[in-house]
Amino acid sequence: KRFWQVKGAEKVFYGLDDVTGSDEIIIVEGEIDKLSLYEAGMTNAISVPDGAPPQRNDNSPLPPEQDKKYSYMWNCRDVLDSAIRVVLATDNDNPGQALGEELSRRLGRERCYRVRWPTTLEDTIVLDDTAEEGGQGDDPGDGAEAADVNRFFRKDANEVLVKDGAAMLQAYIDSAEEYPIRGLFRLTDFWGDVYNYYNLHSGNEGGVSTGWRELDQYYKIVPGELSIVTGVPNSGKSEWLDALCINLAEQHNWTFAMCSMEKGVKDHARQLLEKHVRKKRMGWEEVVEGMSWIDERIFLIRYEDDELPNIDWVLNLARAAVLRHGIRGLVIDPYNELDHQRPSSMTETEYVSQMLTKIKRFAQHHECHVWFVAHPRQLREWKGEPPNLYDISGSAHFINKADCGIVIHRNRDEEKGPMNESRVLVRKIRNKAAGNIGESVLHYDRVTGRFYEPKSSPAESTQSTDFMSAVEKFNAAF
């Protein structure tokens, strides 16, 4: 089999013209599998252009440079959006299963169906008539059990066609399993999740590390959850979130969409750059290399018009970022910079409830963690103590609907500790496997913008002789 692509051409699905306007699409992992389905009479099939990306041992997201292998999904989004039913018939191996999971996550699991190719005799399908030559229906009899292990294994659509025939291939496609219908489940539908929860098989049941060991005792990041972050003005909420995102990108290859409406693009880029490079003074090569790293991992949601954006606009762009870039995290900072127009018959409490429901559905549907910054109302006779989650302006739903509630509080009294001391107060944790109520102390390094635990040291800040020329080039470029 010989297939090739024109160098530099836009990546699209192989066989895209065959499914334009189709309500049902079958997606396979190789061109020969698409042709095998065509041979069996199923013309509504397409193949991903480059096969499955390499499997990662820790099940973490692909690095951004490898994530570009999914660009064909964005390029073909009009055809994908029109499909009502998508059958995923990827290969029967670890990379194929990982590919199927990522495709279903980006397409939306409610319209995806999964084909399970046989591994053992129990997995095989027996047709009503006599099994075709190639003999999945044959009784293996006694003896040579080790040899029989591979007798019933089928890797992909082409192998089923060659060994079992077109009728058997059609039967496997017709028996594709549906993902759970949203809102209607059996408990057994979640057996795999429950098993993984107790055995911590997929790696994220207990959350991923924040990058701060002491804080991990109370707060870990779980995909699909909503964290509400609050604190009085100038407490460092945005700085802490930027530092957290850099940690997750460095340690877990996460990518993010950030809707930070109180920061200019240039200042925000500079702050992210300094946190990653761990320097304020850096040479031009460090600036270029650092900005290239950030550009592949952090994507900005910006509203360029005079009007304020609303939450639907933000979430629509976040969905596009999931499809195009495979983001794992979304930052919305802050609540009061959004447009909150509502019908006159709707109370603010009702509006906040509906808004948070939309955000939680986005998080759960796309397995993204969302951080939503909300300021507290003006505190009367404030004496420097940290606010609580019920102090957030607008509604008690901010605490009621959150999966995690975080208060960031900076020390303002020299008699109570170092002036660069910040407290991360974990005030709510719904998922007990990911943390507990408690607090952690971090120190803020004003040079790099990073936070570090008191027992460790901040990143060293070095000064480069060509720093000024680097800054001039940086300003010209951005």
C-alpha positions in Angstrom: 0.0 0.0 0.0 1.4 3.4 -1.0 -0.1 6.7 0.1 1.4 10.1 0.3 0.5 13.8 0.9 1.7 16.9 -0.9 4.3 18.5 1.3 3.0 21.6 3.1 -0.6 20.9 2.0 -3.5 21.5 4.5 -4.2 18.3 6.4 -7.7 16.9 5.8 -9.4 13.5 6.3 -8.7 11.0 3.5 -12.0 10.4 1.6 -13.5 13.7 2.7 -15.6 14.1 -0.5 -17.3 10.8 0.2 -19.0 12.1 3.4 -19.8 15.7 2.6 -23.4 16.2 3.6 -23.6 12.8 5.4 -25.6 12.5 8.6 -23.4 9.5 9.6 -19.6 9.3 9.3 -17.3 6.4 10.1 -13.8 7.5 11.1 -10.9 5.0 10.8 -7.2 5.2 11.4 -5.7 4.3 8.0 -6.4 4.8 4.3 -6.5 1.0 3.7 -9.2 0.7 6.4 -11.4 3.4 4.7 -11.0 1.4 1.4 -11.9 -1.8 3.2 -15.1 -0.3 4.4 -15.8 1.0 0.9 -15.2 -2.5 -0.5 -17.8 -3.8 2.0 -20.4 -1.3 0.8 -19.9 1.4 3.5 -19.0 4.5 1.5 -19.5 7.0 4.3 -16.0 6.5 5.8 -13.0 8.7 6.2 -9.5 8.2 7.6 -7.3 10.4 9.7 -4.4 11.5 7.6 -1.4 10.5 9.8 -2.6 7.6 11.9 -2.7 7.7 15.7 -0.2 10.0 17.5 2.2 8.1 19.8 0.8 6.7 23.0 2.0 8.4 26.2 2.7 6.2 29.1 1.2 8.6 31.7 -1.9 9.3 29.6 -1.1 13.0 29.7 -2.1 15.3 26.8 0.2 15.5 23.8 2.7 18.3 23.7 1.6 21.2 21.5 4.1 20.3 18.8 2.5 16.9 18.4 -1.0 18.2 19.0 -0.8 19.8 15.6 -1.5 16.3 14.2 -5.2 17.1 14.9 -5.3 20.2 12.7 -7.4 18.2 10.2 -10.3 18.3 12.6 -10.4 22.1 12.5 -9.8 22.2 8.7 -12.8 19.8 8.2 -15.0 21.2 10.9 -17.9 22.1 8.6 -18.3 18.5 7.5 -17.9 17.2 11.1 -20.4 19.7 12.5 -23.1 18.4 10.1 -22.8 14.8 11.2 -25.4 13.5 13.6 -23.8 10.2 14.2 -20.0 9.5 14.2 -18.7 5.9 14.4 -15.1 5.7 15.6 -13.5 2.5 14.3 -9.9 3.1 15.3 -7.3 0.4 15.7 -7.5 -2.2 18.4 -4.3 -1.1 20.2 -3.3 1.5 22.8 -2.6 4.3 20.3 -5.8 3.6 18.5 -7.8 3.7 21.7 -6.1 6.9 22.7 -7.0 8.4 19.2 -10.6 7.3 19.6 -10.8 9.0 23.1 -9.4 12.2 21.8 -11.6 12.3 18.7 -14.7 11.7 20.8 -13.6 14.4 23.3 -13.3 17.0 20.5 -16.3 15.9 18.6 -18.6 15.5 21.5 -19.3 12.1 23.0 -23.1 12.4 22.7 -22.9 11.7 19.0 -20.0 9.3 18.9 -20.2 5.5 18.7 -17.3 3.1 19.3 -16.5 -0.1 17.4 -14.8 -2.8 19.4 -12.8 -5.1 17.3 -12.5 -8.7 18.7 -9.6 -9.7 21.0 -10.8 -13.1 22.2 -13.4 -15.7 21.3 -15.9 -14.0 23.6 -15.6 -10.7 21.7 -16.4 -12.2 18.3 -19.7 -11.8 16.5 -21.5 -14.9 15.2 -23.6 -14.3 12.1 -26.9 -16.0 11.6 -25.6 -17.9 8.7 -22.4 -20.0 8.5 -19.3 -18.0 9.4 -17.2 -17.1 6.4 -14.0 -18.7 5.6 -11.3 -17.4 7.9 -13.3 -18.9 10.6 -14.0 -16.8 13.6 -17.0 -19.1 14.0 -14.8 -22.2 14.1 -14.4 -24.1 17.4 -10.7 -24.0 18.3 -11.0 -27.3 20.1 -8.5 -28.4 22.8 -4.8 -27.8 22.9 -2.5 -25.0 21.5 -4.3 -22.5 23.7 -1.4 -20.0 23.5 -1.6 -20.1 19.7 -5.4 -19.5 19.8 -4.9 -16.2 21.8 -4.1 -14.4 18.5 -6.5 -16.4 16.4 -9.5 -14.2 17.2 -7.7 -10.9 17.5 -8.5 -8.4 14.8 -6.5 -5.1 14.7 -8.6 -3.0 12.3 -11.2 -2.9 9.6 -8.9 -4.2 6.9 -7.9 -7.3 8.9 -11.6 -8.1 9.5 -12.4 -7.8 5.8 -9.4 -10.0 4.8 -9.9 -12.7 7.4 -13.7 -12.7 8.0 -15.3 -11.1 5.0 -17.5 -8.1 4.2 -20.6 -9.3 6.1 -18.6 -9.7 9.3 -17.1 -6.2 8.9 -20.6 -4.7 8.4 -21.7 -6.5 11.6 -18.9 -5.0 13.7 -19.7 -1.5 12.4 -23.5 -2.0 13.0 -22.7 -3.2 16.6 -20.9 0.0 17.5 -21.5 1.0 21.2 -23.0 4.4 21.9 -21.5 6.7 24.5 -23.9 7.4 27.4 -26.8 9.6 26.5 -26.4 12.9 28.4 -28.6 12.8 31.5 -29.6 9.1 31.2 -27.2 6.5 32.5 -26.9 3.0 34.0 -24.6 2.7 36.9 -22.8 0.0 35.0 -22.0 2.6 32.3 -19.5 4.0 34.8 -17.9 0.8 35.9 -14.7 1.6 34.2 -14.5 5.0 35.8 -15.3 3.5 39.2 -12.6 0.9 38.7 -10.1 3.5 37.6 -11.0 5.7 40.6 -10.1 3.0 43.1 -7.1 1.8 41.2 -5.9 5.2 39.9 -5.3 3.7 36.4 -5.8 6.7 34.1 -3.8 9.1 36.2 -6.3 12.0 36.7 -8.8 10.6 39.1 -7.0 12.2 42.1 -6.0 15.2 40.1 -2.7 16.4 38.8 -0.1 18.3 40.8 -0.2 22.1 41.0 3.5 22.2 41.1 3.6 23.2 44.8 3.9 20.1 47.0 2.4 21.5 50.2 -0.6 22.8 48.3 -1.2 19.4 46.6 -2.3 18.1 50.0 -5.4 20.3 49.7 -5.9 21.1 46.1 -5.1 19.1 42.9 -6.4 19.9 39.4 -9.1 17.5 38.0 -10.2 17.8 34.4 -13.9 18.6 34.1 -14.2 20.7 37.3 -14.9 24.3 38.1 -12.7 26.3 40.5 -13.9 29.7 41.8 -11.0 31.9 42.8 -11.6 35.1 44.9 -9.7 37.5 47.1 -9.7 41.2 47.8 -8.2 43.5 45.2 -4.4 43.3 44.7 -4.1 40.0 46.4 -2.4 38.4 43.4 -5.3 36.2 42.1 -4.3 36.7 38.5 -0.6 36.3 39.2 -1.2 33.1 41.0 -3.4 31.7 38.2 -0.7 32.6 35.6 1.9 30.8 37.7 -0.4 27.7 38.1 -0.9 27.5 34.4 2.8 27.7 33.7 3.4 24.9 36.2 0.7 22.7 34.6 2.1 23.4 31.1 5.7 22.6 32.2 4.9 19.5 34.2 1.9 18.0 32.5 1.9 19.4 28.9 -1.4 21.1 29.5 -2.6 23.8 27.1 -4.9 26.7 28.0 -7.3 29.4 26.8 -7.0 32.5 28.9 -9.7 35.2 28.9 -7.9 37.7 31.2 -9.8 40.9 30.5 -7.9 43.2 33.0 -4.5 42.7 31.4 -3.1 44.1 28.1 -1.7 41.5 25.8 1.9 42.8 25.9 2.0 43.0 29.7 0.4 39.5 30.0 2.8 38.0 27.5 5.7 39.5 29.4 4.5 38.2 32.8 4.0 34.7 31.4 7.4 34.8 29.7 9.2 35.8 33.0 7.4 33.0 34.9 8.5 30.4 32.4 12.1 31.6 31.8 12.4 32.4 35.6 14.2 35.7 34.7 13.2 39.3 34.4 16.5 40.2 32.6 17.0 38.0 29.6 18.7 38.0 26.3 16.9 38.1 22.9 17.4 34.4 22.3 15.8 33.6 25.6 12.9 35.9 24.7 12.3 34.3 21.4 12.6 30.7 22.7 10.4 31.5 25.7 7.7 33.2 23.6 7.7 30.3 21.2 7.1 27.9 24.1 4.3 30.0 25.4 2.8 30.5 22.0 2.3 26.7 21.6 0.6 26.3 25.0 -1.4 29.4 25.9 -4.0 30.9 23.7 -5.7 34.2 24.4 -9.4 35.0 24.2 -9.7 38.7 23.5 -12.7 40.9 22.7 -11.6 43.7 20.4 -14.9 45.6 20.1 -16.1 48.3 22.5 -18.9 46.1 23.9 -18.3 43.7 26.8 -18.2 40.0 26.0 -20.8 37.7 27.5 -20.2 34.2 28.8 -21.7 32.5 25.7 -19.2 34.3 23.5 -16.3 33.2 25.8 -17.5 29.6 25.9 -18.0 29.4 22.1 -14.4 30.4 21.6 -13.2 28.0 24.3 -15.0 25.2 22.4 -13.1 26.2 19.2 -9.9 26.1 21.3 -10.7 22.5 22.4 -11.2 21.5 18.8 -8.2 23.3 17.3 -5.7 23.2 20.1 -7.0 20.5 22.5 -6.9 22.8 25.5 -7.2 21.3 29.0 -7.8 24.5 31.0 -9.8 27.7 30.7 -9.2 30.8 32.7 -12.0 33.5 32.9 -10.7 36.5 34.8 -12.8 38.3 36.2 -16.5 37.9 36.4 -17.3 41.6 36.6 -15.6 42.3 33.2 -18.3 40.2 31.4 -21.6 41.6 30.0 -24.3 40.5 32.4 -27.4 41.8 30.7 -30.4 39.7 31.7 -34.2 39.8 31.2 -36.0 42.1 33.6 -37.9 39.2 35.0 -34.7 37.3 35.9 -33.0 38.0 39.3 -29.2 38.2 39.6 -29.2 35.0 41.6 -31.1 33.2 38.8 -28.7 34.6 36.2 -25.6 33.6 38.1 -27.0 30.1 38.5 -27.6 29.7 34.8 -24.2 31.1 33.9 -22.3 28.8 36.2 -24.3 25.8 34.9 -23.2 26.7 31.4 -19.6 26.8 32.6 -19.8 23.5 34.4 -21.4 21.8 31.4 -18.5 23.1 29.2 -16.0 21.8 31.7 -17.5 18.4 32.1 -18.3 17.9 28.4 -14.8 18.7 27.2 -12.9 17.5 30.3 -11.4 21.0 30.8 -10.7 22.5 34.2 -12.1 26.0 34.4 -10.9 28.7 36.8 -13.4 31.6 37.2 -12.2 34.7 39.1 -14.9 36.5 41.1 -14.3 39.6 43.3 -15.8 39.9 46.8 -18.3 42.6 47.4 -16.9 45.7 49.2 -16.2 44.7 52.8 -17.2 47.1 55.5 -14.7 47.8 58.2 -12.2 45.4 56.6 -9.2 44.8 58.9 -7.0 42.8 56.6 -8.5 39.3 57.1 -9.1 37.1 54.0 -12.7 37.1 52.7 -14.8 33.9 52.5 -16.6 32.5 49.5 -19.9 33.8 50.6 -18.5 37.3 50.3 -18.4 37.1 46.5 -20.5 39.8 45.0 -23.6 38.6 43.2 -24.9 35.3 44.5 -24.2 32.4 46.9 -24.3 30.2 43.9 -20.6 30.9 43.4 -19.8 28.7 46.3 -22.8 26.4 46.0 -22.0 25.4 42.4 -18.2 25.4 42.5 -16.3 22.1 42.6 -13.4 23.9 44.3 -13.3 27.3 46.1 -10.0 29.1 46.5 -9.2 32.3 48.3 -5.9 34.1 47.5 -4.8 36.4 50.3 -1.6 38.5 50.4 0.0 39.6 53.7 -0.1 43.4 54.2 1.2 43.6 57.8 5.0 43.3 58.4 4.3 42.2 61.9 2.4 39.1 60.7 5.1 37.8 58.3 7.0 38.5 55.1 5.4 41.1 52.8 5.8 38.7 49.9 3.8 36.0 51.7 0.6 34.8 50.0 -1.9 32.3 51.5 -3.8 29.9 49.3 -6.9 29.0 51.3 -8.8 26.0 50.0 -12.4 26.6 51.2 -14.3 24.0 49.2 -13.4 20.7 47.7 -16.3 18.6 46.3 -14.1 15.7 45.1 -12.5 14.3 48.2 -10.0 12.3 46.1 -8.5 15.6 44.9 -8.0 17.5 48.1 -9.2 18.7 51.5 -10.1 21.9 53.2 -6.9 23.7 54.3 -4.4 26.3 53.4 -0.9 26.6 52.1 1.6 29.4 52.3 3.6 30.6 49.2 6.1 33.3 48.7 6.0 35.6 45.7 9.1 36.4 43.8 8.7 39.9 42.4 11.6 39.4 40.0 10.2 36.4 38.1 6.5 36.6 39.1 6.6 33.0 40.3 5.4 31.6 43.6 7.5 29.2 45.7 7.2 27.4 48.9 9.0 28.9 51.9 11.3 25.9 52.2 12.5 26.3 48.6 14.2 29.2 47.0 13.0 31.5 44.2 14.4 31.2 40.7 17.6 33.1 40.4 17.4 36.3 38.5 20.3 37.1 36.2 20.9 40.2 34.2 21.9 40.1 30.6 24.1 42.7 29.0 22.0 42.9 25.9 18.7 43.1 27.9 17.7 46.6 26.6 18.1 45.6 22.9 16.1 42.5 23.6 13.3 44.5 25.1 13.3 46.9 22.2 13.0 43.9 19.8 10.3 42.3 21.9 8.2 45.5 21.9 8.6 45.8 18.2 7.5 42.2 17.7 4.5 42.4 20.0 
